[in-house]
Amino acid sequence: MTSTKTVRRAAAALVVPLLLASAAACGSGDDETTPGGVPAVSGDSGKKPEVADGKGDPPKELKSKVLNKGDGAKVAKFDLLRVNYLGQTWKGEEFDNSFDKKQPFDFQINTDGVIKGWDEGLLGKTVGSRVELVIPPEKAYGDNPPQGSAIKPGDTLVFVIEIEEAKSGIPEGEKVPQEDAALPKVGTNTDGKAPKITVPKDTEVPGEVVSETVIQGTGKKVGAKDTIEAHFTAVTWKDGKLVGDTRQATQQGPAGPRPMPVEQVPGWAEGLKGQQVGSRVLLVVPEKEFPKEDRKQLGGGLVFAVDILDIQ
């Protein structure tokens, strides 16, 4: 049986490149029709671009310019994106890029997983596009850049981003009535926020794993040995205490869905087998499914709300 420490490590397994979000002020200013103040970019799509230094004072508003328009679907709110990118300061000092690493970056848009300029500048762009963003400090790192980077307080940043893939990051399907009063109720919101889990009072935890569909997806079915891409929220049965939420940043990584091998999480292989991508599933996992040394802190067991976003 896998320990909960191993489960937590699996849940936190996410590469965190330099551009991941810090708190930034909100605002507007997306403008792909007015390229003034946007440095020149050269090089073929799919390869590391060359970006000229910024000239004069940087623009005060976010600039977004489509360099090559792709013919894929438009990026929608809460989509999961896979991109390649290069980032440099306005003065031309490169601080990060995924092209040299040969490792695209995955993130969920509009969930505070990246800087605000990415959220605003990529929304509505089409898959396959190469996009240049000029991001003022208020929509980047402001006065608190990442330690050890070439970014200085107050820097305007320039990114060239190639959108390779976009897929839904929220459940998609019909809501299923939750009629069993002895089971927890799970929220059916699809606004990018964690669903509320309400555990019934004065009710005994089930003796076996319970799996109930809350939102019925229509995608591929999960196998017992699959690794799924998922958002999940977990609370204790005893008092509804929150013990895990992928929509909240932790010391191990930013907010965002996680790759989860279902056989490594107690109760998941049994409870998620046969469930479909796009679904939200209620799982009740009694404490006996967990290692003995971890049971005391589980309050009888755990209640999960799992959004199955993809199968890897």
N, C-alpha and C positions, 0 to 999 in steps of 0.2 A: 504494500500500500504506500503510495507517495505521500510524504509529509506535507503539511500546509506551507512549510518554508519553501519546499520545492515548487509548490503551486504558486506561491507569491513570486518566486523568481521567474517562473514561466510567464506569469501575467505581466511582469515588468520588462520582458525581453523586447526592447525596442531601441534601435539605434537613434541617438540624439545628436544630429548635426548642429552646427553653430547657429543656424538661423531660428531655432525654436523660440517660442514666444516668451516675451516678458510682458509685464503689464504696460499697456500703451493707451493713449487717449483715443477716443473715437472721433470720427470726422468724415468728410466727404471730399470729392475732388477727382474722381476717376475721369480720365480724359485721353482717349486714344485717337481723337481727331486733331488734336493740337500738339504736334511733336516738339514744340519749342522747349529747349532745355533738356532734350533727351540725347545722350551721347550716341555717336554712330556705332553700329555693330556690323561686323563682317564675319564671314565663315559660313560653312554649310550647316544646315540643320542636321542634328544627330551627332555633331562634333563640337568640341569645345570652342565657343565663340571668342572673338577678339573684340574688346569693348574699349572705345576711346575714353580718354580722361574727360571729365566734365569741364566746361568752359564757363568762366564767370561765376556769378552767384547761382547756387542751385535753386530750382523752383521750390516754392513754399507749399505747393499742393502735390498730391500724388499724381504721377503721370504714368499712364499705361498705354503702350503702343504695341499693336500686333505686327510683328515683323514678317511672319509667314503664317497664313491662316490655315488651320487644319480643317478637315471635312468631317470630323467626328461630332459626337453629341456635345451640347453646351454643358459647361460645369454648373451644377445646381447646388443650392445651399445644402450643406452637410454631406456632400459627396466625399468619397475616399479617392484621393488623387495619387498618382505616381508620376513624378517629374524628375527631370534633370535640370540642373541650375548652375549658374556662376554668379557669385556676388562680389562686388568691389565697392570701395568708397567713392564718393563723388570725385575725389582727387585721383582716382585710378589705382588704388592699392587693393589688390585682390585679397579677400580674407577667407573664401571658401568656394569649393565647386565639387560637384558630384561626377563630372566627366572624367577627371583624373582617377577618381576612386573606382570608376566603372560600377557604381552602385547607386541606382536611382533612389530617390527619397519618397517615402510614403507618408501621407498625413491626411487628416480630415479637415476640410475647409469649414470656416465659421464656427469653430468650437474652441477658440483660443489656443490651438495647438501650434500656430505659427504667428509671426508678427502681423499686425493689422493690415499693413500694406499688401501682404500676400492675399489675405482674405478678401479684401476689396478689389484688388487689381486683377485677380484670376477668375472671379465669379462671372459667369456668362461667356467666358472664352471657350473655344471649341477644342476638343481633343485633337492632337496633332499640331497645334499651334506653337509657334515660338513667340514669346511675349517679353517685351522689355518693360521693366518697372523702375521708376525713379521714386524713391520713398523718402519723404521728409522724416526727421527724427521723431516727430510726434506719432508716426505710424510705424516706427522701427523700434529702436532701443532707447530713444530719448537720451537722458543723461546717465543711463545705467547699462552700458554695453557689456557683453560677455567678457569675463576676465580672461586675459591672455590673448585676446583677439586684436586684429589691426583696427577694429572699429573704436573710434574715440567718442567721448560724450558729445552729443549734438550732431553727429555725422549724418549726412544724407547718404543713402545707400542706392546702388544701382544693381539690378538683377536682370539676367537673361534666363528665362525659364521655358523649358520645353515640356508641354503637357502630353505625357505618354498614355495615360489611362485615367478614366474617371468611372466610378461605379457608386451606386447608392450606399450611403452610410446610415440609413435609418430603415426600420422595418417597413415592408411594403406588402399589404394584404388586408384581408377582412378581419375585423375585430370579432373575437369569439366570446360569447357570454360566459361570465364567471359566476356560476350558480351554486357552487359548493361552499356553504357557510363555514365549513370546518377548515377551509384552505385560505391562505393569504390572498389578498386582492392586489393586482399589479396594474399600474396606470397604463393607459394605451396611447399616451401622447407620442407624437413623432416630430417634436420641435427641437430635437438635438439635446434635450435635457434628460436627466435620469428619471425613469418612471418611479412613482411613489409605490412603496411596498407596505401594505397594511396587514400586520399579522393579527389573526383573531385572538381575543383575550380569553383566558381560562379554557384553552383548548390544548389537548395533548398533541405533541408532535407526532406525525405518522411514524410507524415503525419501519417503513420501507421508503425507498426513493419514490417521490411523486413527481410526475411530469404532466403539465397542463399547458396547452397552447393558448396564448393570449391574443396574438395577432398571427393569422395563418398566412405564411408566405407561399410562394409557388415555385421556388427554385429547386435546385438539386438537393437530394436527401443526404443527411449526414450519416456517415458510417461510424462504427464503434472505434475505429483507429484513425479517424480523420483529424486533421488540424483545421480548426475553423478560425476565421477572423470574426471577432465578436466584441461587442460592448456588453458589460455585465455590471449589475449592482448586487451586492450581497449584504444581508442583515441577519442578525441572530434571531432564532425563533422565540427565545425567552422574552426579550425586551425590545426587539426591532432595532437594535443598535447597528449602525452602519459599520461594516468591516471591510468593504471594498467597493470601489466605484471607478471604472475606467474613464469616466468623464471628468475626473479630478486629477490634477497633476500631483505627482509624488516625488520623493527624492530619487526614485529609480527612473523616472522619465516623465514626459509630458502627458497631458490628457490625450486620449485617443484609443481606438480599438486595439485589441491585442491578438496576436496569433496564439491560440490555445489548443494544445493537443488534448482532445477530450478524455483520453484514457489516463491522463495525468492528474485530473481533478476528480476527487471523490464524487461519485454519483453522476458525473456528466456523461460518460459513455453510455450508461444505462438510460439516463433520462433524455438525452438528445439524439440517440440513434433513431433514424427515420424522420426526424424533424427536418423541415425544408428551409433553405436559404430565403431570407426575407421575413422569417418568423421571429416573434418574441415569445419566449417560453418561460413559464414558472417552474422552477425546480425546488423541491424541498428535500434536503439531504440530511437524514438523522445523524446524530453524532457517532453512532456505531460504525459509520462508513469511514471515519477519520481515525488516524493513529491514536492510541490510548493517551499518549502524552499531551495531545491537543484537545481532547474532548471537553475538559473542564471549562475552558474558555469559550466554548461554542454555544453554551446555553441551550442544550438539547439538540441543536442542529442549526443548519444554515438555510436561508431562503435566498434563492438567486432569481433575478430577472435577467435572462440572456437574450440579446439580440443577435441572431445569426446573420452575419452580413456577407459571408463568402466562405468557400471551402478552398483551402490552399492545396 
